[in-house]
Amino acid sequence: MIRWSSANHEGRRLSGAEGLMKKADDAPMILVIEDDAAILRGLTFNLEAEGYEVRTASDGAAGLSILQSEEPDVLILDLMLPEVSGYEICRKLRDEGRDTPILMLSARGEETDRVLGLDLGADDYVTKPFSVRELLARVRALVRRHRKTLKLPEEVLIGDLVVDFRRYEARRGEESFKMTRKEYAVLKILATHVGEVVTRSALLTEVWGFERLPTTRTVDNHMRSLRSKIEPDPSNPRYLLTVHGVGYKLVL
């Protein structure tokens, strides 16, 4: 049993004759929270030229105020912000259970900073100075993934386990099970293609995107963890099946 949801976003403006996207009522909205005025202007110009509706804030508090009433398709978030840091904003959104795709920006390039941002729930990470073309490609990828997610199932019943993707809850009777956001994301993709094989590379692209650290082995490890929580006998899976040499499929 699967329940589905859908959502619409209204776009209100388009600028830039060379924009790659035609004006549409559902033009994606990008929120940029960045305290460097020059970078903010440059991002706004280029994103609008691509056909996106752009909202901006120059400090964390102003950005959070916008996020209280808006649900952007992608949030471009600087880490080192006045008032409220990018790390704090990211943590707050994820603690609230919001799935807003987050692309983090920072002058820091150390691996520990990237890992911290990703662990807090960021979907992607770009280090300044960055290529505008690469950043726009990453934004397009995040928008595509977000729009697909809006059509994914809200809830799936696997045997006697109920998985609620809206609340990030998994329960069997009165017993609740903890799963990571990545585990929910992997399961959500599989639930969208019940009975169909989803390749490891497709899961890697859809769930981890441009992150440089994960490999196909990461997918296998997450699947192993999911089976330990979902399958009555993880060593003899009934629902999360391996298609050797290809990927995985969910059978209900």
C-alpha positions as CSV (number, residue, x, y, z in Angstrom):
1,M,0.0,0.0,0.0
2,I,1.4,3.4,-1.0
3,R,0.0,6.9,-0.6
4,W,1.1,9.6,-2.9
5,S,1.5,13.4,-2.6
6,S,1.9,16.2,-5.1
7,A,2.7,19.9,-4.8
8,N,2.8,23.0,-7.1
9,H,5.1,26.0,-7.0
10,E,4.2,29.3,-8.6
11,G,6.9,31.2,-10.4
12,R,6.5,34.9,-10.9
13,R,9.3,36.3,-13.0
14,L,12.0,35.5,-15.6
15,S,14.9,37.6,-16.7
16,G,17.8,37.0,-19.1
17,A,17.4,36.5,-22.8
18,E,19.8,33.6,-22.8
19,G,17.9,31.7,-20.0
20,L,17.8,28.0,-20.5
21,M,14.3,27.6,-19.1
22,K,11.1,28.9,-20.6
23,K,8.8,31.0,-18.4
24,A,6.3,28.8,-16.7
25,D,3.8,29.0,-13.9
26,D,5.9,26.5,-11.9
27,A,9.3,28.1,-12.3
28,P,11.5,26.8,-9.5
29,M,12.2,29.2,-6.7
30,I,15.8,29.5,-5.4
31,L,16.6,31.1,-2.0
32,V,20.1,32.4,-1.7
33,I,21.4,33.3,1.8
34,E,24.8,34.9,1.3
35,D,26.5,37.9,3.1
36,D,29.0,38.8,0.4
37,A,27.1,41.4,-1.7
38,A,29.1,40.8,-4.9
39,I,28.5,37.0,-4.8
40,L,24.8,37.6,-4.0
41,R,24.4,39.9,-7.0
42,G,26.3,37.5,-9.3
43,L,24.3,34.5,-8.2
44,T,21.0,36.4,-8.5
45,F,21.9,37.5,-12.0
46,N,22.9,34.1,-13.3
47,L,20.0,32.2,-11.6
48,E,17.5,34.6,-13.0
49,A,19.1,34.3,-16.5
50,E,18.4,30.5,-16.1
51,G,14.7,31.2,-15.5
52,Y,14.5,30.7,-11.8
53,E,12.6,32.9,-9.4
54,V,15.2,34.1,-6.9
55,R,14.8,35.3,-3.3
56,T,17.7,36.6,-1.3
57,A,18.9,37.3,2.2
58,S,22.2,38.7,3.4
59,D,22.2,37.3,6.9
60,G,21.0,34.1,8.6
61,A,18.1,35.7,10.6
62,A,16.6,37.3,7.5
63,G,17.0,33.9,5.7
64,L,15.2,32.1,8.4
65,S,12.4,34.6,8.3
66,I,11.9,33.9,4.6
67,L,12.0,30.1,5.2
68,Q,9.1,30.5,7.7
69,S,6.7,31.3,4.9
70,E,8.5,30.0,1.8
71,E,9.5,26.6,0.6
72,P,12.2,27.0,-2.0
73,D,13.1,24.3,-4.5
74,V,16.7,24.8,-3.6
75,L,18.4,26.8,-0.8
76,I,21.9,28.1,-1.6
77,L,23.4,28.6,1.9
78,D,26.6,30.3,2.9
79,L,28.1,28.7,6.0
80,M,29.7,31.8,7.6
81,L,26.7,34.2,8.0
82,P,26.0,37.0,10.5
83,E,23.3,36.5,13.1
84,V,22.7,32.8,12.4
85,S,25.2,30.5,10.8
86,G,24.6,28.3,7.8
87,Y,25.3,25.3,9.9
88,E,22.5,26.4,12.4
89,I,20.0,27.0,9.5
90,C,20.7,23.6,8.0
91,R,20.3,21.9,11.4
92,K,17.1,23.7,12.1
93,L,15.5,22.8,8.8
94,R,16.4,19.1,9.2
95,D,15.3,19.0,12.8
96,E,11.9,20.3,11.6
97,G,11.8,17.5,9.1
98,R,12.0,19.8,6.0
99,D,13.4,18.3,2.8
100,T,14.5,21.5,1.2
101,P,17.5,20.7,-1.0
102,I,20.5,22.6,0.5
103,L,23.6,23.6,-1.5
104,M,26.2,24.9,0.9
105,L,28.8,27.6,0.0
106,S,32.0,28.2,1.9
107,A,35.5,29.6,1.6
108,R,36.6,26.6,3.6
109,G,37.8,23.7,1.7
110,E,38.8,21.3,4.4
111,E,37.3,17.8,4.3
112,T,36.1,18.1,7.9
113,D,34.0,21.2,7.0
114,R,32.4,19.4,4.0
115,V,31.6,16.3,6.0
116,L,30.1,18.4,8.9
117,G,27.8,20.2,6.4
118,L,26.7,17.0,4.7
119,D,26.2,15.2,8.1
120,L,23.9,18.1,9.1
121,G,21.8,17.3,6.1
122,A,23.2,19.4,3.2
123,D,22.7,17.8,-0.2
124,D,25.7,19.3,-1.9
125,Y,28.7,21.5,-1.1
126,V,30.6,24.1,-3.2
127,T,33.9,25.8,-2.1
128,K,34.6,29.4,-3.0
129,P,35.8,30.5,-5.5
130,F,33.5,28.4,-7.7
131,S,32.6,28.0,-11.3
132,V,29.2,29.5,-12.0
133,R,28.5,26.9,-14.7
134,E,29.2,24.1,-12.3
135,L,27.1,25.7,-9.6
136,L,24.2,26.1,-12.0
137,A,24.5,22.5,-13.1
138,R,24.4,21.4,-9.4
139,V,21.3,23.6,-8.9
140,R,19.6,22.0,-11.9
141,A,20.3,18.6,-10.5
142,L,18.9,19.5,-7.1
143,V,15.8,21.0,-8.7
144,R,15.2,17.8,-10.7
145,R,15.6,15.6,-7.6
146,H,13.3,17.9,-5.6
147,R,10.5,17.9,-8.2
148,K,10.7,14.1,-8.4
149,T,10.5,13.9,-4.6
150,L,7.3,15.9,-4.5
151,K,5.7,13.0,-6.5
152,L,7.1,10.2,-4.3
153,P,5.0,8.2,-1.9
154,E,4.1,9.7,1.5
155,E,3.8,6.3,3.1
156,V,4.6,2.7,2.3
157,L,3.6,-0.6,4.0
158,I,6.2,-3.2,3.9
159,G,4.9,-6.4,5.5
160,D,3.7,-5.1,8.9
161,L,6.1,-2.2,8.9
162,V,4.7,1.3,8.2
163,V,7.2,3.8,6.8
164,D,6.0,7.4,6.9
165,F,8.2,9.6,4.7
166,R,6.5,12.8,5.8
167,R,7.4,12.4,9.5
168,Y,10.5,10.2,9.0
169,E,9.0,7.5,11.1
170,A,9.0,3.7,10.8
171,R,6.9,1.6,13.1
172,R,5.8,-1.9,13.6
173,G,2.8,-1.9,15.9
174,E,3.9,0.2,18.9
175,E,7.6,-0.2,18.2
176,S,9.4,2.5,16.4
177,F,12.6,2.1,14.3
178,K,15.2,4.8,13.7
179,M,16.5,5.3,10.2
180,T,18.9,7.9,8.8
181,R,17.7,10.4,6.3
182,K,19.8,8.7,3.6
183,E,18.1,5.3,4.4
184,Y,14.7,7.0,4.1
185,A,15.8,8.5,0.8
186,V,17.0,5.2,-0.6
187,L,13.8,3.5,0.5
188,K,11.7,6.2,-1.0
189,I,13.3,5.8,-4.4
190,L,12.7,2.1,-4.3
191,A,9.1,2.6,-3.3
192,T,8.6,4.8,-6.3
193,H,9.6,1.9,-8.5
194,V,8.0,-1.1,-6.7
195,G,8.9,-4.3,-8.5
196,E,11.4,-2.6,-10.7
197,V,15.2,-2.8,-10.5
198,V,16.9,0.5,-9.5
199,T,20.6,0.4,-10.3
200,R,23.3,1.3,-7.7
201,S,24.5,4.2,-9.8
202,A,20.9,5.6,-10.1
203,L,20.5,5.4,-6.3
204,L,23.9,7.1,-5.8
205,T,22.9,9.9,-8.2
206,E,19.4,10.4,-6.8
207,V,20.3,10.2,-3.1
208,W,23.9,11.4,-2.9
209,G,24.1,13.6,-5.9
210,F,27.4,15.3,-6.4
211,E,28.9,14.3,-3.1
212,R,32.4,13.1,-3.7
213,L,32.8,10.7,-0.8
214,P,30.1,8.0,-1.5
215,T,30.7,5.0,-3.8
216,T,28.4,2.2,-4.8
217,R,29.7,0.4,-1.7
218,T,27.9,3.1,0.2
219,V,24.6,2.1,-1.3
220,D,25.3,-1.6,-0.4
221,N,26.0,-0.6,3.2
222,H,22.8,1.4,3.5
223,M,20.8,-1.5,2.0
224,R,22.4,-3.8,4.6
225,S,21.3,-1.5,7.3
226,L,17.8,-1.1,5.9
227,R,17.4,-4.9,5.8
228,S,18.3,-5.2,9.4
229,K,15.4,-2.9,10.3
230,I,12.8,-4.1,7.7
231,E,13.4,-7.7,7.0
232,P,12.1,-10.5,9.4
233,D,15.3,-12.4,8.3
234,P,17.9,-10.0,6.9
235,S,20.0,-12.9,5.7
236,N,17.1,-14.1,3.6
237,P,15.4,-10.9,2.4
238,R,11.8,-11.0,1.3
239,Y,11.2,-7.3,0.4
240,L,14.5,-5.6,-0.4
241,L,16.0,-7.9,-3.1
242,T,19.4,-7.8,-4.7
243,V,19.6,-8.1,-8.5
244,H,23.3,-9.2,-8.8
245,G,25.4,-7.0,-10.9
246,V,22.7,-4.4,-11.4
247,G,21.1,-3.0,-8.2
248,Y,18.1,-3.5,-5.9
249,K,14.3,-3.7,-6.0
250,L,11.5,-3.4,-3.5
251,V,8.9,-6.2,-3.7
252,L,5.6,-5.7,-1.7
